């Protein structure tokens, strides 16, 4: 059997002993397992099946982190004990693993059974200078480990390059118009307000016109004839007002960035056909052509031109970073930052690169950037989605061949998405 050795970066023959031991990082049971989990455990299962087929015994140990901030937070939300939540989700996880025909592991130690040992080990690391505490969080001191980066094959300089590229990759957004950058709906706020003013003015105009027609009819035909005609006048006016209300409702519905349903464009065209006299008597349309075009966007809030303008931030960032005289060790910062919107299947931008042409550092940044865009709560143009939903969307991106499946599995397994705090010491 040949396996790829990540430490030595090559394929080597495996010559194991009769009993093969393996270790796999397990789940934090606060919610349902997803494809990222299945990818990891299926890999271990296939390897064990092959080893057993060759006559060896396998003993795979997989831990369970059954006490964790996520579990405690979810338990509080549900009003249950955290151990009950962990037990329930572990039962669901084990059922899911059985459904995809994975063998049970040899042993499954739980974090709650080793708290005293964990505390002792962490204290020892801190006392020895291998870790430090910031605001109650314990961080590993990478400077205490001369071989840090050996497994990933990233030098300190390469890690610093990735860090700086991650911090500066979106700097080019300063070159994008602010109203485009934060555009939450299809119309700009000023456009939306102007349409509302037109609807109000059109309604007032219709009322004045209706009253004028009534007065003219009264003067021409007398009181009795007018009273007989009142229901017809009211019905006509109500229909005109209802038409304006339908137009207003169509605009409000179409302005949302959700998928435009069938028939909505026709409603917008009907609204655009409505005219009314302006204050100076000039005939005005309820909707301008540009407003109809924006409201008719099939999905999202951006027109093609606006999307291209936002996508241009990548090139702006690259040109800006190219102007900085980086030292030789970190000179790849601009190139790594440039590709953070590229996709492995060639559908990204700005250069439509495909897998072999996208550096691993950029692939890492892409996953983190998508997750941040989905889950960040500080974006004025969109609501944050829950962590579980963000991971599901990234799962779909893996399935579509857009992002690196191995890196995403690592992102999930190592719970990178939990690390919101920035380390106080640079690499």
Secondary structure, 3 states (H helix, E strand, C coil): CEEEECCCCEEEECCCCCEEEEEECCCCCCCCCCHHHHHHHHHHHHHHHHHHHCCCEEEEEECECCCCHHHHHHHHHHCCCHHHHHHHHHHHHHHHHHHCCCCCCCECCEHHHCHHHHHHHHHHHHHCCCEEEECCEEEECHHHCCCCCCCCCCCHHHHHHHHHHHHHCCHHHHHCCHHHHCCCCCCCHHHHHHHHHHHHHHHHHHHHHHHHHHHHHHHHHCHHHHHHHHHHHHHHHHHHHHHHHHHHHHHHHHCCCCCCCCCHHHHHHHHHCCEEECCCCCEEECCCHHHHHHHCCCCCCCCHHHHHHHHCHHHHHHHHHHCCCCCHHHCCHHHHHHCCCCCCECCCCCCCCEHHHCCHHHHHHHHHHHHHHHHCCCCCCCCCCCHHHHHHHHHHHHHCCCCCHHHHHHHHHCCHHHCCCCCCCCC
